[in-house]
Amino acid sequence: MDATTETMSVERTLSIEASPEAVWEFLVDPEKATRWMGQTCTFEAQPGGLYRCEVIPGHTARGEFVELDAPNRLVFTWGWENEERTPPGSSTVEIELVRDGDGTTLHFVHTLSSVESAESHSHGWDHYLPRLEIAAAGGDPGEDPWITNASVDVGKNTQ
């Protein structure tokens, strides 16, 4: 008997006013990554290296780097610590960076195991990817309201 698992993907394409090299740094440098997503990040940016980011209080994403082809392609696994629906390393994020004149086209694909998981991650990525676009282009995305506004229950939206 064959067992099949349905997968769903969150796909987004961004145009960023920065070179692929500049955008790349915001994906693999923990200090730069926290400008657009998360409170603290720990990255070992090499195949098999740790990807860990405390996105909001009590919600930490963890996985490992799978493929790094700077500044063109990045693949890492993703999941949430202490969460059964999308546990650490259970999904995959693929990012392609393509030079477009003076800027970059970023193609983002997050492959998940269920429609429910894809829907909630879609909401999270729709919050964070525009912040990446601003930060990588040299702007300031400002404080993350999901971190600074404790009265907002965003945890259910980022898992």
Beta strands, then each sheet from edge to edge (+ up, - down):
strand 1: 8-16
strand 2: 40-43
strand 3: 50-56
strand 4: 59-69
strand 5: 73-78
strand 6: 91-100
strand 7: 103-112
sheet 1: 1+ 7- 6+ 5- 4+ 3- 2+
end
